Amino acid sequence: MAAASSRERRLSLAALPALPATVARPDYAPGEVRIGIVHFGPGAFHRAHQAAYIDALLADHPDWGICAVSLHSAEVRDALRPQDGLYTLALLGASNRLRVIGSIREWLCAPREPDAVLARLADPAVRLVTLTVTEKGYALVGDGLDLAHPEIAHDLAAPEAPRSVVGYLVAGLRARWRCGIAPYTALSCDNLAGNGQRLRRAVLQYAQRIDAALAAWIADAVAFPCSMVDSITPATDDALRARVGDALGVADAWPVQREPYMQWVVEDRFCNARPPFERVGVTLSRDIAGYDRAKLRLLNGAHSTLAYLGSLLELETVADAMAEPVLAAFAERLMRESIAPATALPEGLDAGSYIGAILERFRNPAIRHRLAQIAWDGSQKLPVRLLGTIADTLAAGRPVERLCLPVAGWLVFARRQAARGEPLVDPLADALAAAGRACNGDAAHDVAGFLARDPVFAGLRDDVRFTRALERAYARLGDGSPAAVGRALS
């Protein structure tokens, strides 16, 4: 992290009264907030997302403050402790807004303060533990815990001195079990399908290796709700630090930024008390899988559509793609007329409003989401973003022409990259490049070549309705030039 600023004064509790009136600040007394949540992994996303939700409810419910625990680096702790835990959230839109967040009242670094972390986990006032540690942080393999992972192996040998997040969770629960303290709910907020179920399996597998009675208590008493989170959060850079410092009149060592939109859907299943999430815009639902499906198909499916067709149009960002009328109109029709009718949406989610919010997010000029990055790993993304929708549409006996155009765009994009000698970022890059080099411009020949080499089409390649529709879409894109793509979208 670069130095925050040469300013003499730092953001702090003492500096709050002198901040400009345009900067929102806590509407509660941070010194009166009590810790009720431990959060592992206080990176930019947590600080811009979950911590902002909690910040909004502390005025009326001050017993839900957060203790933030870093599992590796002390960098964030050391940057924000001198600021009394305060930091700035910049909301990026047509007009940027700044808000000082004070919900994280304690900052710990687990490798340097393990006893303080374990004491906090054993505190009866802590009733919720949340996690944003990325998929890698769970030490998973297949459907369970990787017992050979170095951190897991260490923790199984020394469970009283854990290093992994699973080890810490079980150590905290073990201390509470021994003392007769009610357990906390463990809430994963990482982008993992069935995240709560996967965390539960990992915790139980680990606990079983330590103490079968403890594992039985956890299985019976502890809740592991699933959740879904959504908000684009660009990384903090020195430009953001400079903008925030200029606006506040004091330095902020580590502000964060995100788009104005944010979504948090939580399975309403807790084993202890919970914050009044519904009062601050969190959706409580029993159908997290339905929200995941809606996000994957409507938001991510449209993202991939813009990525491949927009790249062929020589555009750079999502906002650029939405500024191209013919592409923006196509993406909206795709969502409203093709994806939504084929997607089982969760109760309470209005498709029209959700699609409208997605389109507004895509148009945000302050978020520079590069199409080239979204285009990475198409072989991993398209099966859940578009091919599943195509399969369900075929099963319902409806046409798939419009849905096949972005899939054809992916094939033409791969063909173009191969012709230019430019690499694809994809686990199947070699197979896609070989198929691209073998193209001769005949739609039936080219599509057959991709279908033969790419296993992602295994469930569809024998359906003549799909292959013919894909061939027609591929032919419409012609040579893949902006002019050809523009005609195909019209």
SULKAQUI-V767172 format. One record per pair of residues at least 4 apart in sequence whose ideal C-beta (glycine too) atoms are under 6 Angstrom apart, sorted by the first residue. I is the first residue (numbers start at 1). J is the second residue. D is the distance in Angstrom with one decimal. If there is no record, write none. Layout:
i->I j->J d->D
i->I j->J d->D
This chain:
i->1 j->75 d->5.7
i->2 j->238 d->5.1
i->4 j->241 d->5.9
i->4 j->251 d->4.7
i->4 j->253 d->3.8
i->5 j->245 d->4.9
i->5 j->251 d->3.6
i->7 j->251 d->4.1
i->9 j->250 d->4.4
i->10 j->83 d->5.5
i->10 j->250 d->5.9
i->10 j->251 d->5.2
i->11 j->15 d->5.6
i->11 j->83 d->4.8
i->11 j->86 d->5.3
i->11 j->250 d->5.2
i->11 j->252 d->4.6
i->12 j->83 d->5.4
i->12 j->84 d->4.9
i->13 j->84 d->4.5
i->15 j->250 d->5.0
i->16 j->25 d->5.4
i->19 j->23 d->4.6
i->19 j->248 d->5.7
i->23 j->98 d->4.8
i->24 j->99 d->4.0
i->25 j->100 d->4.5
i->26 j->30 d->5.8
i->26 j->102 d->4.1
i->27 j->59 d->4.8
i->28 j->58 d->4.7
i->28 j->59 d->4.3
i->30 j->102 d->4.3
i->32 j->62 d->5.5
i->33 j->58 d->5.7
i->33 j->62 d->4.8
i->33 j->65 d->3.8
i->33 j->105 d->5.2
i->34 j->63 d->4.7
i->34 j->65 d->5.8
i->35 j->65 d->5.0
i->35 j->67 d->4.9
i->35 j->106 d->6.0
i->36 j->63 d->5.0
i->36 j->64 d->4.3
i->36 j->125 d->5.9
i->36 j->127 d->5.8
i->37 j->66 d->4.7
i->37 j->128 d->4.8
i->38 j->67 d->4.9
i->38 j->120 d->5.6
i->38 j->126 d->5.5
i->38 j->129 d->4.8
i->39 j->66 d->5.3
i->39 j->68 d->5.3
i->39 j->130 d->4.7
i->40 j->69 d->5.1
i->40 j->131 d->4.8
i->40 j->133 d->5.6
i->40 j->165 d->5.1
i->41 j->131 d->6.0
i->41 j->132 d->4.3
i->41 j->133 d->4.1
i->42 j->46 d->5.1
i->42 j->47 d->6.0
i->42 j->68 d->3.6
i->44 j->48 d->5.9
i->44 j->233 d->5.4
i->44 j->256 d->4.7
i->45 j->49 d->5.5
i->45 j->132 d->5.8
i->45 j->233 d->4.9
i->46 j->50 d->5.3
i->46 j->51 d->5.9
i->46 j->132 d->4.6
i->47 j->51 d->5.0
i->47 j->256 d->4.9
i->48 j->89 d->5.7
i->48 j->233 d->4.9
i->48 j->256 d->4.4
i->48 j->258 d->4.2
i->49 j->231 d->5.4
i->49 j->262 d->5.7
i->51 j->101 d->5.7
i->51 j->103 d->4.9
i->51 j->104 d->5.7
i->52 j->89 d->6.0
i->53 j->280 d->5.2
i->53 j->282 d->6.0
i->54 j->64 d->5.9
i->54 j->103 d->4.3
i->55 j->101 d->4.9
i->55 j->103 d->4.0
i->56 j->280 d->4.3
i->57 j->61 d->5.1
i->57 j->279 d->6.0
i->57 j->280 d->4.9
i->58 j->62 d->5.4
i->58 j->103 d->6.0
i->64 j->275 d->4.6
i->65 j->105 d->4.2
i->66 j->103 d->5.3
i->66 j->104 d->4.6
i->67 j->106 d->4.1
i->67 j->120 d->5.1
i->68 j->104 d->4.7
i->68 j->107 d->5.2
i->69 j->108 d->4.9
i->69 j->110 d->5.6
i->69 j->117 d->5.4
i->70 j->76 d->6.0
i->70 j->77 d->5.9
i->70 j->109 d->4.9
i->71 j->110 d->5.2
i->74 j->78 d->5.2
i->74 j->109 d->4.0
i->74 j->112 d->5.9
i->77 j->81 d->5.8
i->77 j->107 d->4.2
i->77 j->109 d->5.0
i->79 j->253 d->4.0
i->79 j->254 d->4.4
i->80 j->85 d->5.7
i->80 j->87 d->5.7
i->80 j->107 d->5.9
i->80 j->254 d->5.9
i->81 j->107 d->5.4
i->85 j->104 d->5.1
i->85 j->105 d->5.7
i->86 j->100 d->5.6
i->86 j->102 d->5.4
i->87 j->101 d->5.8
i->87 j->254 d->5.8
i->87 j->255 d->5.8
i->88 j->98 d->5.6
i->88 j->100 d->5.6
i->88 j->244 d->4.9
i->88 j->252 d->4.8
i->88 j->255 d->4.0
i->89 j->99 d->4.8
i->89 j->101 d->5.3
i->89 j->256 d->5.7
i->90 j->96 d->5.9
i->90 j->98 d->5.6
i->90 j->257 d->4.2
i->91 j->97 d->4.5
i->91 j->260 d->4.9
i->92 j->96 d->5.8
i->92 j->257 d->5.6
i->92 j->259 d->5.8
i->92 j->366 d->3.8
i->93 j->260 d->5.0
i->93 j->364 d->6.0
i->93 j->366 d->5.7
i->98 j->247 d->5.7
i->108 j->113 d->4.9
i->108 j->116 d->5.4
i->108 j->117 d->5.4
i->109 j->113 d->5.8
i->110 j->114 d->5.8
i->110 j->117 d->5.1
i->118 j->171 d->5.9
i->121 j->172 d->2.8
i->122 j->175 d->4.1
i->122 j->176 d->6.0
i->124 j->181 d->5.1
i->126 j->184 d->5.7
i->127 j->184 d->5.4
i->127 j->272 d->3.9
i->127 j->273 d->5.0
i->128 j->184 d->5.8
i->128 j->185 d->5.2
i->129 j->184 d->5.1
i->129 j->186 d->5.1
i->130 j->187 d->4.8
i->130 j->189 d->5.6
i->131 j->188 d->5.1
i->132 j->189 d->5.0
i->132 j->190 d->5.7
i->133 j->137 d->2.8
i->133 j->165 d->5.3
i->135 j->192 d->5.7
i->137 j->165 d->5.6
i->138 j->202 d->5.9
i->139 j->146 d->4.9
i->139 j->149 d->4.1
i->139 j->152 d->5.1
i->139 j->164 d->5.9
i->141 j->146 d->3.9
i->144 j->201 d->5.6
i->144 j->205 d->5.3
i->145 j->202 d->4.2
i->145 j->205 d->4.5
i->145 j->206 d->5.8
i->147 j->152 d->5.9
i->151 j->163 d->4.7
i->151 j->164 d->3.9
i->152 j->164 d->5.7
i->154 j->163 d->5.6
i->155 j->159 d->5.9
i->155 j->162 d->4.6
i->155 j->164 d->5.4
i->155 j->167 d->3.3
i->156 j->209 d->5.5
i->159 j->210 d->5.2
i->162 j->167 d->2.9
i->162 j->168 d->4.8
i->162 j->171 d->5.0
i->166 j->202 d->5.3
i->166 j->203 d->5.9
i->166 j->206 d->5.1
i->169 j->186 d->5.8
i->169 j->203 d->5.7
i->170 j->174 d->5.9
i->170 j->203 d->6.0
i->170 j->206 d->5.5
i->170 j->207 d->5.1
i->173 j->183 d->5.6
i->173 j->218 d->5.9
i->174 j->214 d->5.6
i->176 j->181 d->3.9
i->176 j->183 d->5.7
i->177 j->214 d->5.9
i->177 j->217 d->5.3
i->182 j->272 d->5.5
i->183 j->221 d->5.2
i->183 j->222 d->4.7
i->183 j->271 d->5.7
i->184 j->272 d->5.8
i->185 j->223 d->4.6
i->185 j->270 d->4.5
i->185 j->271 d->5.3
i->185 j->272 d->5.7
i->186 j->224 d->5.2
i->187 j->225 d->5.5
i->188 j->195 d->3.9
i->188 j->196 d->5.6
i->188 j->199 d->4.7
i->189 j->227 d->5.4
i->189 j->229 d->5.3
i->190 j->195 d->5.6
i->192 j->198 d->5.9
i->193 j->292 d->6.0
i->194 j->198 d->5.6
i->195 j->226 d->5.7
i->196 j->224 d->4.3
i->196 j->225 d->4.9
i->196 j->226 d->3.8
i->199 j->224 d->5.2
i->200 j->224 d->3.9
i->204 j->215 d->5.5
i->204 j->219 d->5.8
i->207 j->214 d->5.2
i->207 j->215 d->3.9
i->207 j->218 d->5.4
i->208 j->215 d->4.2
i->217 j->221 d->5.5
i->218 j->222 d->4.7
i->222 j->271 d->5.7
i->223 j->269 d->5.2
i->223 j->270 d->5.3
i->223 j->271 d->3.9
i->225 j->266 d->5.9
i->225 j->267 d->3.8
i->225 j->269 d->4.7
i->226 j->267 d->4.6
i->226 j->288 d->4.0
i->227 j->266 d->4.8
i->228 j->265 d->4.4
i->228 j->288 d->5.5
i->228 j->291 d->4.7
i->228 j->292 d->5.4
i->229 j->264 d->5.4
i->230 j->263 d->4.1
i->231 j->258 d->5.1
i->231 j->262 d->3.8
i->232 j->259 d->4.7
i->232 j->367 d->5.5
i->233 j->258 d->4.3
i->234 j->257 d->5.7
i->236 j->240 d->5.4
i->236 j->256 d->5.8
i->240 j->255 d->5.7
i->240 j->257 d->5.6
i->244 j->248 d->5.9
i->244 j->252 d->5.0
i->244 j->255 d->4.4
i->245 j->251 d->5.0
i->259 j->364 d->5.7
i->259 j->367 d->5.3
i->261 j->361 d->5.1
i->264 j->282 d->4.7
i->265 j->283 d->4.5
i->265 j->285 d->5.6
i->265 j->291 d->4.5
i->266 j->282 d->5.8
i->266 j->284 d->5.8
i->267 j->288 d->5.2
i->268 j->284 d->4.1
i->270 j->274 d->4.4
i->277 j->282 d->3.5
i->278 j->284 d->5.7
i->285 j->346 d->6.0
i->287 j->346 d->4.0
i->290 j->346 d->3.1
i->291 j->346 d->5.4
i->294 j->298 d->5.5
i->294 j->345 d->5.5
i->295 j->299 d->5.0
i->296 j->300 d->4.9
i->296 j->384 d->5.1
i->296 j->385 d->5.8
i->297 j->301 d->4.8
i->297 j->339 d->5.3
i->297 j->343 d->5.0
i->297 j->389 d->5.4
i->298 j->335 d->5.5
i->298 j->339 d->5.6
i->299 j->358 d->5.2
i->300 j->385 d->4.7
i->301 j->339 d->5.7
i->301 j->385 d->4.3
i->301 j->386 d->5.2
i->302 j->331 d->5.1
i->302 j->335 d->5.5
i->303 j->374 d->5.3
i->304 j->381 d->5.9
i->304 j->385 d->5.1
i->305 j->331 d->5.6
i->305 j->406 d->3.9
i->306 j->310 d->4.7
i->306 j->318 d->5.7
i->306 j->321 d->4.3
i->306 j->331 d->6.0
i->307 j->371 d->4.6
i->307 j->374 d->3.9
i->307 j->375 d->4.3
i->308 j->406 d->5.8
i->308 j->409 d->3.7
i->308 j->410 d->4.8
i->308 j->413 d->4.8
i->309 j->327 d->6.0
i->309 j->409 d->4.5
i->310 j->315 d->4.3
i->310 j->321 d->3.7
i->310 j->371 d->4.8
i->311 j->371 d->5.1
i->311 j->375 d->5.9
i->311 j->413 d->5.8
i->312 j->480 d->5.2
i->312 j->485 d->4.7
i->313 j->482 d->4.9
i->313 j->485 d->5.5
i->314 j->482 d->5.7
i->315 j->320 d->4.3
i->315 j->321 d->5.1
i->316 j->320 d->5.3
i->317 j->368 d->5.1
i->317 j->369 d->5.9
i->317 j->370 d->5.8
i->318 j->362 d->5.2
i->318 j->369 d->4.4
i->319 j->365 d->4.9
i->321 j->327 d->5.4
i->322 j->328 d->4.7
i->322 j->362 d->4.7
i->322 j->363 d->4.6
i->326 j->486 d->5.9
i->326 j->489 d->4.6
i->326 j->490 d->5.8
i->327 j->489 d->5.9
i->330 j->489 d->4.7
i->333 j->337 d->5.2
i->334 j->338 d->5.1
i->334 j->402 d->5.8
i->335 j->339 d->5.1
i->335 j->355 d->4.9
i->336 j->340 d->5.9
i->336 j->355 d->5.9
i->338 j->402 d->4.8
i->338 j->403 d->5.1
i->339 j->343 d->5.9
i->339 j->389 d->5.4
i->340 j->351 d->4.5
i->342 j->389 d->5.0
i->342 j->392 d->4.5
i->342 j->393 d->4.6
i->345 j->349 d->4.9
i->345 j->351 d->5.9
i->349 j->354 d->5.9
i->376 j->425 d->4.1
i->377 j->381 d->5.6
i->377 j->426 d->5.5
i->378 j->382 d->5.4
i->378 j->410 d->5.1
i->378 j->426 d->5.9
i->379 j->426 d->5.3
i->379 j->428 d->4.3
i->379 j->456 d->5.1
i->381 j->385 d->5.2
i->382 j->386 d->5.1
i->382 j->387 d->5.6
i->383 j->387 d->4.7
i->383 j->456 d->5.1
i->384 j->388 d->5.9
i->386 j->407 d->5.8
i->390 j->400 d->5.1
i->390 j->403 d->5.0
i->393 j->398 d->4.9
i->393 j->400 d->5.1
i->394 j->465 d->5.8
i->400 j->404 d->5.5
i->400 j->469 d->5.0
i->401 j->469 d->5.3
i->404 j->408 d->5.8
i->404 j->469 d->4.5
i->404 j->470 d->4.7
i->404 j->473 d->4.1
i->405 j->473 d->4.6
i->408 j->470 d->5.9
i->408 j->473 d->3.8
i->408 j->474 d->4.2
i->408 j->477 d->5.7
i->411 j->450 d->5.1
i->412 j->477 d->4.9
i->412 j->480 d->4.3
i->414 j->432 d->4.5
i->414 j->436 d->4.8
i->415 j->436 d->4.2
i->415 j->439 d->4.9
i->416 j->480 d->5.3
i->417 j->422 d->4.7
i->417 j->424 d->5.3
i->418 j->433 d->4.8
i->418 j->436 d->2.9
i->418 j->437 d->4.9
i->424 j->429 d->4.3
i->424 j->432 d->5.6
i->428 j->432 d->5.4
i->429 j->433 d->6.0
i->431 j->453 d->4.4
i->435 j->449 d->4.6
i->435 j->450 d->4.6
i->435 j->453 d->4.7
i->438 j->449 d->5.1
i->439 j->446 d->4.3
i->440 j->445 d->5.8
i->443 j->447 d->5.9
i->443 j->471 d->4.5
i->443 j->474 d->4.7
i->443 j->475 d->4.0
i->444 j->471 d->5.5
i->447 j->470 d->5.5
i->447 j->471 d->4.9
i->447 j->474 d->5.4
i->450 j->454 d->5.5
i->451 j->457 d->5.0
i->451 j->461 d->4.5
i->457 j->461 d->4.5
i->460 j->466 d->4.6
i->464 j->468 d->5.8
i->476 j->488 d->4.1
i->477 j->484 d->5.9
i->477 j->485 d->5.9
i->477 j->488 d->5.1
i->478 j->484 d->3.6
i->479 j->484 d->5.4
